[in-house]
Amino acid sequence: MSNNITSDDIDALMKFLGDGTPILTQSRQVEAFEREWSNWLGVKHSVFVNSGASANLLTIAALKHTFGDGEVIVPTLTWVSDISSVLHCAMKPVFVDIDPRTLGMDLEEVLQKITPATKAVFITHILGYNAITEEFVAELGSRGVALIEDVCESHGATMGGRKLGTFGLMSNFSFYYAHHLSTIEGGMVCTDDDDLYETVRMLRSHGMTREAKSSSLKQRYIEGHPDLHPNFIFAFPAWNVRSTEINAVIGRSQLKRLDANNAKRIANLKLFLDNLDSEIYFTDFETEGSCNYAFTLVLKNPDEELRDEIMEELTAAGVEFRRGTSGGGNQLRQPYLKKLLGPDEGPKYPKIDHVHFYGFYIGNYPDLETDKIVTLCRLLNKVGRGRKKT
Ligand SMILES: Cc1ncc(COP(=O)(O)O)c(C=O)c1O
């Protein structure tokens, strides 16, 4: 990522800070950002929090509060917080291998793993690719299983022209620096459901009922607890994961150029995939509606020497990359899950294992020059073709 917080954002911030003595803790700017984000996405409610990981945590906590204990179907390729949120809420994660074309969950396998204990499918739209289908959403609906969308890596991606993050019961976004929109740190929980919205608002602020919008909900707590002062009624053993006015001002400024930036990212990915040698690299990604902030580079065939050579060449050329793609690859190979489930779980998922060992991502940002993308592809093709001949 480069230049993600621009002079326009800093100007907006300076203007805000220079206007008297503004309130800096969560207040009107946060509310305005939530309203504007809801309009941009096409949902009824948004709750701004201090990170995407916090958005994941509040979402699963609200899910558990609403539907009770049970299983949550999760991807093997995702960020740690998608799994840790389930573990911290004492629910059971059930893992699913990936679909190599979307890098999201294998949807057939998801349906096979649904049991009477399943409370939700917590999908991640990986690196801008849509991980769901209309049929899948309808099937979950008919089985009465909630869909939760993690869109932390895919702001602006669509299915059938409608934005991802509007299909699930709740959806999550991250505004960390590397992502499509940055508030320095930040995240959003989005939903059309009024009750979940109130729960997430309370969870965000220590579980306090005065954070709810609904006066009847607040009144119920006040009447149910006459021994408590209305200012301090803690309905949940929750956390403080609020953000600040400063982050919201940056978010509002960034939102103005999100669509234009996304159009450039989409064109960049197309150029990248069009120029890669499809005999060496997997290029058959499902790009319809995608909106990517990092190029996905996956070797077509397992080849450790080629992989290591690519890493050497990219490092020598000053190209930053991450191996394993999103979140470091197969989560089941990470120590926190090995400790819980044993060392033999990871290898049971061969499709994510391929990406784990032979996949990378490389930053894709709006100002990335066309020449640099073409030069990068030439370099990658040259390394791959050189290796094929040996
Ligand atoms: C899919 C996914 N979920 C959640 C997160 C956590 O977001 P944050 O870094 O803002 O906590 C990330 C982070 O990049 C992510 O990629």
The ligand as a MOL file (V3000), in Angstrom:
LIG
                    3D

  0  0  0     0  0            999 V3000
M  V30 BEGIN CTAB
M  V30 COUNTS 16 16 0 0 0
M  V30 BEGIN ATOM
M  V30 1 C -10.7530 -10.8740 6.4090 0
M  V30 2 C -10.2980 -9.9950 7.5320 0
M  V30 3 N -11.0430 -9.9240 8.6530 0
M  V30 4 C -10.6730 -9.1550 9.6890 0
M  V30 5 C -9.5110 -8.4070 9.6450 0
M  V30 6 C -9.1230 -7.5970 10.8380 0
M  V30 7 O -9.1180 -6.2230 10.5430 0
M  V30 8 P -8.2030 -5.2200 11.3860 0
M  V30 9 O -6.8080 -5.3800 10.9330 0
M  V30 10 O -8.7810 -3.8750 11.0640 0
M  V30 11 O -8.3880 -5.5900 12.8160 0
M  V30 12 C -8.6980 -8.4480 8.5270 0
M  V30 13 C -7.4470 -7.6850 8.4900 0
M  V30 14 O -6.8340 -7.4190 7.5240 0
M  V30 15 C -9.0990 -9.2650 7.4340 0
M  V30 16 O -8.3430 -9.3590 6.3300 0
M  V30 END ATOM
M  V30 BEGIN BOND
M  V30 1 1 1 2
M  V30 2 1 2 3
M  V30 3 2 2 15
M  V30 4 2 3 4
M  V30 5 1 4 5
M  V30 6 1 5 6
M  V30 7 2 5 12
M  V30 8 1 6 7
M  V30 9 1 7 8
M  V30 10 2 8 9
M  V30 11 1 8 10
M  V30 12 1 8 11
M  V30 13 1 12 13
M  V30 14 1 12 15
M  V30 15 2 13 14
M  V30 16 1 15 16
M  V30 END BOND
M  V30 END CTAB
M  END
